[in-house]
Amino acid sequence: MHVTSESPILYFGTPVVLISTLNEDGSANLAPMSSAWWLGWRAVLGMGASSKTTQNLARTGQCVLNLPSDAQVGAVDAIARTTGSDPVPGSKVARGYSSVHDKFGRAGLTPAPSRVVRPPRIAECPVQMECSVTDIRGLAAEDPTYGGFAMVIEVSIERLHLEESILLDGSPDRVDPDKWRPLIMSFAEFYGLADGRVHRSELAEIPQSAYPRAGAHAAAASSLT
């Protein structure tokens, strides 16, 4: 039996991302989000139009997408209702946000120098992606309710850093899904993954060598160092 629903949020389960960007004064801003997906070495992000992170992305064209593990949920939650904007935008005041300048300090996380972009990586995160913005556009411009509320941001991944503990044995280019424990947000709640696979995957039988390689990205990134 199904019922017609008008749920105000449709977060059916996506990885949590901590995005680091640079403020106007050169300090680092940190923002948790979960509206993100990847295709090859590109990612598409959904961010509030009034977000300090969105403003930083539009101004600098750079960011780092840091993926925390489920063990770092406390750090993520510590900055969940904070903003780098001062004063706090009206929409966030209504939801109980406060302005915090040093989010790394609030979360107890450590900034680490990036290789090809200016915003720092998060040392504790097992996955770190240095990115350049390739496109920004408004979401649902024709909709009187959602128009102007959010932005769709496409980024190109220029350099990928993976913690050795999540790699497939003997391969620097393969993440072992049995070792990687992403933090998942589902309907505004935090979850992890259950131990073990629920079923073998036909797609997993395709060798990763059959997919486009990231050589062009690596070469371009090397030229920036």
DAZI-V33686 format. One record per residue. N is the residue number from 1. RES is the residue in one small letter. SS is DSSP state (@ for helix, = for strand, . for the rest). PHI is phi in whole degrees, 0 to 359 (999 if undefined). D_CENTER is the distance of its C-alpha to the mean C-alpha in Angstrom with 2 decimals. Layout:
# DAZI-V33686
[[N RES SS PHI D_CENTER] [N RES SS PHI D_CENTER]]
This chain:
# DAZI-V33686
[[1 m . 999 35.49] [2 h . 248 32.75] [3 v . 237 32.70] [4 t . 288 31.42] [5 s . 233 28.50] [6 e . 231 26.84] [7 s . 303 23.86] [8 p . 288 22.00] [9 i . 229 18.55] [10 l . 235 17.66] [11 y . 271 14.72] [12 f . 280 16.32] [13 g . 128 13.73] [14 t = 219 10.14] [15 p = 295 7.78] [16 v . 281 6.28] [17 v = 237 2.97] [18 l = 255 5.00] [19 i = 263 5.24] [20 s = 256 8.81] [21 t = 223 11.35] [22 l = 249 15.14] [23 n . 282 17.54] [24 e . 300 20.95] [25 d . 273 22.67] [26 g . 90 20.52] [27 s . 284 18.96] [28 a = 268 15.30] [29 n = 249 13.20] [30 l = 227 10.35] [31 a = 221 8.57] [32 p = 276 7.17] [33 m = 203 6.13] [34 s . 221 6.56] [35 s . 270 7.87] [36 a = 212 6.28] [37 w = 211 8.68] [38 w = 237 10.08] [39 l = 216 13.70] [40 g . 62 15.12] [41 w . 259 13.49] [42 r = 236 12.00] [43 a = 226 8.86] [44 v = 242 9.40] [45 l = 243 7.52] [46 g = 249 9.75] [47 m = 228 10.37] [48 g = 298 13.68] [49 a . 297 16.19] [50 s . 271 17.43] [51 s . 294 14.24] [52 k @ 298 14.74] [53 t @ 298 11.31] [54 t @ 300 12.51] [55 q @ 297 15.78] [56 n @ 295 14.60] [57 l @ 297 12.77] [58 a @ 293 16.05] [59 r @ 281 18.20] [60 t @ 259 16.90] [61 g . 72 15.06] [62 q = 220 12.79] [63 c = 195 9.51] [64 v = 235 7.84] [65 l = 265 4.42] [66 n = 256 5.80] [67 l = 256 6.26] [68 p . 282 9.15] [69 s = 274 12.22] [70 d @ 294 14.25] [71 a @ 286 16.47] [72 q @ 257 14.17] [73 v @ 299 14.12] [74 g @ 298 16.58] [75 a @ 294 14.52] [76 v @ 295 11.71] [77 d @ 294 14.60] [78 a @ 296 16.39] [79 i . 242 14.23] [80 a . 298 13.44] [81 r . 244 16.21] [82 t = 234 16.21] [83 t = 219 15.83] [84 g . 277 16.51] [85 s . 278 19.00] [86 d . 217 22.65] [87 p . 284 24.30] [88 v . 290 21.90] [89 p . 304 21.67] [90 g @ 306 24.11] [91 s @ 296 21.76] [92 k @ 273 19.90] [93 v @ 301 23.28] [94 a . 296 24.34] [95 r . 256 21.48] [96 g . 81 22.29] [97 y . 281 19.73] [98 s = 231 20.98] [99 s = 276 20.43] [100 v . 227 19.30] [101 h . 277 19.43] [102 d . 260 18.67] [103 k @ 284 15.53] [104 f @ 301 15.48] [105 g @ 295 18.99] [106 r @ 299 18.45] [107 a @ 275 15.89] [108 g . 71 18.10] [109 l . 251 15.58] [110 t . 247 16.76] [111 p = 287 15.71] [112 a = 232 16.51] [113 p . 300 17.59] [114 s . 274 15.67] [115 r . 263 17.96] [116 v . 234 17.58] [117 v . 235 15.58] [118 r . 276 16.52] [119 p . 298 13.55] [120 p . 282 13.63] [121 r = 275 11.68] [122 i = 256 11.71] [123 a . 302 14.77] [124 e . 282 14.43] [125 c . 279 11.19] [126 p . 293 12.55] [127 v = 235 9.99] [128 q = 223 9.18] [129 m = 238 8.76] [130 e = 279 10.73] [131 c = 227 10.55] [132 s = 243 13.16] [133 v = 285 13.17] [134 t = 249 15.71] [135 d = 197 16.13] [136 i = 224 15.71] [137 r = 213 17.81] [138 g = 286 18.65] [139 l . 261 18.12] [140 a . 55 21.40] [141 a . 300 23.64] [142 e . 275 26.70] [143 d . 264 25.91] [144 p . 294 27.65] [145 t . 274 25.44] [146 y . 258 21.90] [147 g . 303 22.78] [148 g . 83 21.36] [149 f . 277 19.02] [150 a = 221 15.69] [151 m = 237 14.47] [152 v = 255 13.11] [153 i = 239 11.43] [154 e = 260 11.78] [155 v = 232 10.78] [156 s = 257 12.70] [157 i = 277 11.66] [158 e = 265 14.53] [159 r = 209 14.40] [160 l = 246 13.03] [161 h = 239 13.86] [162 l = 235 14.58] [163 e . 295 16.43] [164 e @ 303 19.92] [165 s @ 294 20.16] [166 i @ 255 17.92] [167 l = 274 19.75] [168 l . 294 22.58] [169 d . 307 25.80] [170 g . 84 27.06] [171 s . 225 24.18] [172 p . 282 21.56] [173 d . 250 20.00] [174 r . 230 19.65] [175 v = 276 17.41] [176 d . 273 19.77] [177 p . 297 18.40] [178 d . 281 21.01] [179 k . 258 19.54] [180 w . 278 15.78] [181 r . 243 15.14] [182 p = 293 11.63] [183 l . 271 11.18] [184 i = 248 11.54] [185 m = 251 11.94] [186 s = 229 15.07] [187 f . 49 16.93] [188 a . 70 15.46] [189 e = 248 16.53] [190 f = 270 14.96] [191 y = 220 16.10] [192 g . 246 16.25] [193 l . 262 17.86] [194 a . 291 21.64] [195 d . 294 23.38] [196 g . 79 24.44] [197 r . 279 24.14] [198 v . 276 25.76] [199 h . 192 27.28] [200 r . 295 27.58] [201 s . 245 25.60] [202 e . 297 27.52] [203 l @ 295 24.48] [204 a @ 292 24.03] [205 e @ 284 27.55] [206 i . 285 26.49] [207 p . 296 26.26] [208 q @ 296 23.07] [209 s @ 294 25.51] [210 a @ 280 26.10] [211 y . 267 22.73] [212 p . 304 22.28] [213 r . 277 21.84] [214 a . 265 19.45] [215 g @ 303 22.54] [216 a @ 297 22.41] [217 h @ 294 18.95] [218 a @ 297 20.23] [219 a @ 294 23.44] [220 a @ 295 21.94] [221 a @ 294 19.72] [222 s @ 298 22.86] [223 s @ 289 24.81] [224 l @ 271 22.67] [225 t . 277 23.34]]
